[in-house]
Amino acid sequence: MIRFQDKVFKSFLFMFSMVLLSLASAEEQEAPPVLTLDAAVQLALSHNRPLQIANLDVDKARWQVKDTKTKRLPVFQTYVFGSGMLTSPTFDFPRGVFGNVQSGSPVPSRNTKISLSQGATAYVVGQVSQPLSQLYKIHLGIRQQELAVDINNEKFRAQRQSTIHDVKQAYYAVLQSESSLQAEQASVKQYQELDRVVLQYISQEAVLKSESLDVKAKLAQEQYKVVQLQDTLQTQREQLNNLLGREIDTPFRTEPVPAESAEEIDLKLAHQSALSQRPEIRQAELTVKQAEYDRRTAKAQYIPDIGLALHYLSPFNVEILPKNVASAGIELNWEPWDWGRRKDDINQKKVVRDEAEYQLKETQSKVLIDVNNRFRKLGEARMLVTVTQAARAAATEKLREVTDKFEQKSLLLRDVLQQQAAVAASNADYQQALLSFWSAKADFEKSLGGD
């Protein structure tokens, strides 16, 4: 019986090695290109669509600044009105309204009516104005727009960091599914071999039929898990391709992650980095400044609008009016009494500024809590890598011992297969723990807010 099992085991190893060699040669012939994690991040930074949208928002804000700056320059306005008379307006000049000439004759000598126009008329009005006192208000508006650009820049940084984080997490998710799929496929092969051996034992009446049915049930369950993992892996590959801004069915191969890195920085230094680098904090700080400029703009409404102006009027086909009228002077526009409206507006802007300051402090507290949580999770993940590494070493050593006992014909093939499955599971647990560590490290790096 033991000799027969020995032959079965050797034939199983031979067939398994041949299958691996054939699979390796097939992969070499049709293997898709390798996509490293760094290459995936660079592709996402260049082609990720939400990131490009955030970048366009920054450009849009910059153009708004340029638009606001033009308000400091002179304004040229032209108005042309062409019309035809619906009525016939006339000017009446009574006899002698302009006095008498030296000969004593009145001017005009009789009652006179002069029509304003005999047909179509046109009025051309031109105006050039240069703001003076409004320059201060315009300056405040420009500073608000520049702060809006800075806020959009911080939003872009936040989107950039989120994109890098999402790509890393998606890449690690693909690796985790691939590792689980390999472990499940190894389990399927082991159960298939065990099922074959059990069928041979049944023919020799060495095992019960119920044991064979139990093996078949476990084999079917493992095959179902393989199908589930293959579907999950395909979905994750499509999601990663979408993050990279390319066709979702683009084929690629992943690269195994390295072993765990060195210890992280001190938690106090992590707090300092997060408070100085997190986009949320920078946005909250800029919002406080923007609210202050908004308050100052409301206060500047008390200043009268004073500017230089040049006006020009030219009527066409009008009999009585002068042909060219030009004037230059100073314009003033001021509302001396507003029933307290401007004061109420200023008080409202003060409340908005106070809200922004409270929001800044709340954001800082949430950032520190997030950093602390990510730091602890990273420590747990590092510890789990150590635990699974020890378990993998123990399972590997036990497999060596079981194999030695099988060669000495003191154990059955089933015991060897079971231990092989345990080694495969421990290897999968180690890979999962290692990927979880790098995922936790990506979370921690994102919490620091670095670019």
C-alpha positions in Angstrom: 0.0 0.0 0.0 2.8 2.5 0.9 4.7 1.6 -2.2 1.7 2.3 -4.3 1.2 5.7 -2.6 4.9 6.5 -3.2 4.4 5.9 -7.0 1.3 8.0 -7.0 3.0 10.8 -5.2 6.0 10.8 -7.6 3.7 10.7 -10.7 1.8 13.6 -9.2 4.9 15.6 -8.8 6.0 14.8 -12.3 2.7 15.8 -13.9 2.5 19.0 -11.7 6.0 20.1 -12.8 5.1 19.5 -16.5 2.0 21.6 -16.1 4.0 24.4 -14.5 6.5 24.3 -17.4 3.8 24.4 -20.0 2.1 27.3 -18.3 5.4 29.2 -18.0 6.2 28.7 -21.7 2.7 29.9 -22.6 3.0 33.0 -20.4 6.4 33.8 -22.0 4.8 33.7 -25.5 1.7 35.7 -24.7 2.5 37.6 -21.6 1.1 41.2 -21.4 3.5 44.0 -20.5 4.5 44.5 -16.9 2.9 47.5 -15.1 5.0 48.6 -12.1 3.4 50.6 -9.3 5.6 53.6 -10.1 4.6 53.4 -13.8 0.9 53.2 -12.8 1.2 56.3 -10.7 2.9 58.3 -13.5 0.2 57.2 -16.0 -2.5 58.3 -13.6 -0.9 61.7 -13.0 -0.8 62.2 -16.8 -4.1 60.8 -17.9 -6.5 60.5 -14.9 -9.7 62.3 -16.0 -10.8 63.7 -12.6 -7.3 65.0 -12.1 -7.4 66.8 -15.4 -10.7 68.3 -14.5 -9.2 69.7 -11.3 -6.3 71.1 -13.2 -8.7 72.9 -15.6 -10.4 74.4 -12.6 -7.1 76.0 -11.6 -6.7 77.4 -15.1 -10.2 78.8 -15.0 -9.5 80.6 -11.7 -6.3 82.1 -13.2 -8.3 83.5 -16.1 -10.8 85.0 -13.7 -7.9 86.9 -12.0 -6.8 88.3 -15.4 -10.4 89.3 -16.0 -10.6 91.2 -12.7 -7.3 93.0 -13.3 -8.7 94.6 -16.4 -11.1 96.6 -14.3 -8.2 98.8 -13.2 -7.8 100.1 -16.7 -9.9 102.8 -18.5 -13.3 101.8 -19.8 -14.3 102.7 -23.3 -18.0 102.6 -24.1 -19.9 103.5 -27.3 -23.6 103.9 -27.7 -25.3 104.4 -31.1 -29.1 105.0 -31.5 -30.6 105.3 -35.0 -34.2 106.1 -35.3 -37.0 107.5 -37.4 -39.4 110.1 -36.0 -42.9 108.8 -35.1 -44.0 112.4 -34.3 -42.8 115.7 -35.6 -41.3 117.6 -32.7 -40.6 121.3 -33.4 -39.0 124.2 -31.6 -41.2 127.4 -31.5 -39.3 130.8 -31.5 -41.7 133.7 -30.9 -41.1 137.0 -32.8 -38.3 139.0 -31.2 -37.3 136.3 -28.7 -33.6 137.0 -29.4 -34.0 140.8 -29.2 -33.6 143.4 -31.9 -30.8 144.2 -34.2 -29.3 147.8 -34.5 -31.9 148.8 -37.1 -34.7 148.0 -34.6 -35.9 144.8 -36.4 -36.8 142.0 -34.0 -35.1 138.6 -34.2 -36.7 136.6 -35.5 -38.9 139.0 -37.4 -41.9 136.7 -37.1 -43.0 133.6 -35.1 -40.9 130.7 -36.4 -41.1 126.9 -36.1 -38.1 124.6 -36.7 -38.5 120.8 -37.0 -36.0 118.7 -35.0 -35.5 116.4 -37.9 -36.8 115.8 -41.4 -36.2 112.1 -41.5 -34.0 109.4 -39.9 -31.7 110.4 -37.1 -28.8 109.0 -35.3 -27.1 109.7 -31.9 -23.5 108.6 -31.2 -22.4 108.7 -27.6 -18.9 107.9 -26.5 -17.5 107.7 -23.0 -14.1 107.0 -21.5 -13.8 106.6 -17.7 -10.9 105.9 -15.5 -11.7 104.6 -12.0 -9.8 106.3 -9.1 -11.2 105.6 -5.7 -12.5 102.2 -7.0 -9.0 101.0 -7.4 -8.9 100.0 -3.8 -12.0 97.9 -4.1 -10.7 96.4 -7.3 -7.4 95.5 -5.5 -9.4 93.7 -2.8 -11.4 91.8 -5.5 -8.1 90.8 -7.2 -6.7 89.4 -3.9 -9.9 87.4 -3.4 -9.6 86.0 -6.9 -5.9 85.1 -6.3 -6.9 83.3 -3.1 -9.5 81.4 -5.1 -6.6 80.3 -7.4 -4.7 79.1 -4.4 -7.7 77.3 -3.1 -8.2 75.6 -6.4 -4.5 74.7 -6.4 -5.0 73.0 -3.0 -8.0 71.2 -4.4 -5.8 70.0 -7.2 -3.2 68.8 -4.8 -5.9 67.0 -2.8 -7.1 65.4 -6.0 -3.6 64.5 -7.0 -2.9 62.8 -3.6 -6.2 61.0 -3.8 -5.4 59.8 -7.3 -2.0 58.4 -6.2 -3.6 56.8 -3.1 -6.4 55.3 -5.2 -3.9 53.9 -7.7 -1.8 52.3 -5.0 -4.9 50.8 -3.3 -6.2 49.5 -6.6 -2.8 48.0 -7.5 -2.6 46.3 -4.1 -6.1 45.0 -4.5 -5.1 43.4 -7.8 -2.1 41.8 -6.2 -4.2 40.6 -3.3 -6.7 39.0 -5.6 -3.9 37.4 -7.7 -2.3 36.0 -4.5 -5.7 34.6 -3.4 -6.4 33.2 -6.8 -3.0 31.4 -7.0 -3.7 29.9 -3.5 -7.1 28.7 -4.5 -5.9 27.3 -7.8 -3.2 25.4 -5.9 -5.9 24.1 -3.5 -8.1 23.0 -6.5 -5.2 21.0 -7.9 -4.5 19.4 -4.6 -8.1 18.4 -4.2 -8.2 17.0 -7.7 -5.2 14.9 -7.0 -6.7 13.8 -3.6 -10.0 13.0 -5.4 -8.1 10.8 -7.9 -6.2 9.0 -5.1 -9.4 8.5 -3.1 -11.1 6.9 -6.1 -8.2 4.5 -6.3 -8.5 3.7 -2.7 -12.3 3.1 -3.1 -11.5 0.5 -5.8 -9.3 -1.2 -3.2 -11.9 -0.7 -0.5 -9.4 1.2 1.6 -11.6 4.2 2.3 -15.4 4.9 2.6 -17.5 6.3 -0.2 -18.6 9.2 2.1 -15.0 10.3 2.2 -14.9 10.5 -1.6 -18.1 12.6 -1.6 -16.6 14.9 1.0 -13.5 15.4 -1.1 -15.7 16.1 -4.2 -17.8 18.7 -2.2 -14.6 20.5 -1.1 -13.3 20.4 -4.6 -16.5 22.0 -6.0 -16.4 24.7 -3.3 -12.7 25.5 -4.2 -13.6 25.7 -7.9 -16.4 28.1 -7.1 -14.0 30.3 -5.1 -11.7 30.3 -8.1 -14.5 31.6 -10.4 -15.4 34.3 -7.8 -11.8 35.5 -7.5 -11.3 35.5 -11.3 -14.4 37.8 -11.7 -13.3 40.0 -8.8 -9.8 40.2 -10.3 -11.1 41.2 -13.7 -13.3 44.0 -12.2 -10.3 45.3 -10.2 -8.1 45.3 -13.3 -10.8 47.4 -15.1 -11.0 49.8 -12.2 -7.3 50.3 -12.2 -7.2 50.9 -16.0 -9.9 53.5 -15.5 -7.9 55.3 -12.8 -5.0 55.3 -15.3 -7.1 57.0 -17.9 -6.9 54.3 -20.5 -9.1 51.6 -22.0 -10.5 49.4 -19.3 -9.6 46.2 -21.2 -5.9 47.1 -21.5 -3.9 43.9 -20.5 -1.1 44.2 -18.0 0.9 42.2 -15.5 1.6 43.3 -11.9 4.9 43.4 -10.2 5.3 41.8 -6.7 5.6 44.3 -3.9 8.9 44.4 -1.9 9.3 43.4 1.7 8.2 45.8 4.4 10.1 49.1 4.7 11.9 50.6 7.6 10.2 52.2 10.6 8.2 55.4 10.0 9.1 58.8 11.2 8.3 59.9 14.8 4.6 60.7 15.4 5.4 64.3 16.5 7.2 64.9 13.2 4.2 63.4 11.4 1.9 65.9 13.1 4.1 68.8 12.0 4.2 67.5 8.4 0.5 67.0 8.2 -0.3 70.4 9.7 2.0 72.1 7.2 1.2 70.0 4.1 -2.4 68.7 4.2 -4.5 70.3 1.5 -7.5 70.5 3.7 -5.7 72.7 6.2 -4.3 74.9 3.5 -7.8 75.3 2.0 -9.2 76.2 5.5 -6.4 78.8 6.0 -7.0 80.4 2.6 -10.7 80.4 3.2 -10.1 82.5 6.4 -8.0 85.0 4.4 -10.7 85.1 1.7 -13.4 85.8 4.3 -11.3 88.7 5.7 -10.9 90.2 2.2 -14.6 89.8 1.7 -15.2 91.8 5.0 -12.8 94.5 3.9 -14.6 94.7 0.5 -17.9 95.2 2.3 -16.4 98.0 4.4 -15.0 99.7 1.3 -18.5 100.2 0.1 -18.6 103.4 2.2 -16.0 105.0 -0.1 -17.6 107.1 -2.9 -16.9 106.0 -6.5 -14.8 108.8 -8.0 -13.2 108.7 -11.4 -12.1 110.7 -14.4 -14.5 110.7 -17.4 -14.6 112.0 -21.0 -18.0 112.2 -22.7 -18.7 112.8 -26.4 -22.1 113.3 -28.2 -22.7 113.7 -31.9 -26.3 113.8 -33.3 -26.8 113.2 -37.0 -29.6 114.8 -39.2 -30.8 116.9 -36.3 -31.3 120.5 -37.2 -31.2 122.4 -33.9 -28.7 120.5 -31.8 -24.9 121.0 -32.0 -23.0 118.5 -34.1 -20.2 117.6 -31.7 -20.3 117.9 -27.9 -17.3 116.8 -25.8 -16.6 117.3 -22.2 -14.1 116.0 -19.6 -14.4 116.0 -15.8 -14.7 114.0 -12.6 -17.6 111.6 -11.9 -18.8 110.9 -8.4 -21.3 108.2 -7.4 -22.2 107.8 -3.8 -25.1 106.7 -1.7 -24.9 108.8 1.5 -27.8 107.1 3.3 -28.4 103.3 3.0 -30.6 102.7 6.1 -27.8 100.6 7.7 -27.5 98.1 4.8 -23.7 98.4 4.5 -23.2 98.0 8.2 -25.3 94.9 8.3 -23.4 93.5 5.4 -20.1 94.1 7.2 -21.4 92.3 10.3 -22.4 89.4 8.2 -19.0 89.1 6.7 -17.5 89.2 10.2 -19.6 86.2 11.1 -18.4 84.4 8.0 -14.8 85.1 8.9 -15.3 83.7 12.4 -16.9 80.6 11.0 -13.9 80.1 8.8 -11.6 80.4 11.7 -13.5 77.8 13.7 -13.6 75.5 10.7 -9.8 75.8 10.4 -9.3 74.6 14.0 -11.8 71.8 13.5 -9.9 70.7 10.3 -6.6 70.7 12.2 -8.0 68.5 14.9 -9.5 66.0 12.4 -6.2 65.8 10.5 -4.3 65.0 13.7 -6.8 62.3 14.6 -6.5 60.8 11.1 -2.7 60.8 11.3 -2.8 59.1 14.7 -5.2 56.5 13.4 -3.2 55.8 10.2 0.0 55.5 12.3 -1.5 52.9 14.6 -3.0 50.9 11.7 0.4 50.9 10.1 2.0 49.5 13.2 -0.6 46.8 13.4 0.0 45.9 9.8 3.8 45.7 10.4 3.1 43.4 13.3 0.8 41.2 11.2 3.6 40.8 8.7 5.9 39.5 11.4 3.2 37.1 12.6 2.4 35.6 9.2 6.1 35.4 8.4 6.6 33.2 11.5 3.5 31.1 10.6 4.8 30.6 7.1 8.2 29.5 8.4 6.5 27.0 10.8 4.3 25.6 8.0 7.2 25.2 5.7 9.3 23.3 8.3 6.3 21.1 9.1 5.9 20.3 5.4 9.6 19.2 5.3 9.0 17.0 8.4 5.8 15.4 6.9 7.6 14.8 3.6 10.4 13.0 5.4 7.9 10.9 7.2 6.1 10.1 4.0 9.4 9.0 2.4 9.9 6.8 5.4 6.4 5.3 4.7 5.0 6.4 8.1 2.4 8.9 6.7 -0.2 8.8 3.9 -0.2 11.0 0.8 -3.3 12.8 2.1 -1.3 14.1 5.0 1.4 15.5 2.7 -1.3 17.1 0.5 -3.0 18.7 3.5 0.3 20.1 4.7 1.0 21.4 1.2 -2.3 23.2 1.4 -1.4 24.6 4.8 1.9 25.9 3.3 0.0 27.5 0.4 -2.4 29.1 2.8 0.3 30.4 5.0 2.1 31.9 2.0 -1.1 33.5 0.9 -1.6 34.9 4.4 1.9 36.3 4.3 1.3 38.0 1.0 -2.0 39.4 2.1 -0.4 40.8 5.3 2.5 42.3 3.2 0.0 43.9 0.8 -2.1 45.1 3.8 1.1 46.7 5.2 1.8 48.6 1.9 -1.9 49.6 1.8 -1.7 51.0 5.3 1.6 52.7 4.4 -0.1 54.4 1.5 -2.9 55.6 3.8 -0.3 57.0 6.3 1.6 58.8 3.5 -1.6 60.3 2.3 -2.5 61.5 5.8 0.8 63.4 5.9 -0.2 65.4 2.8 3.1 65.2 1.0 3.3 65.5 -2.8 
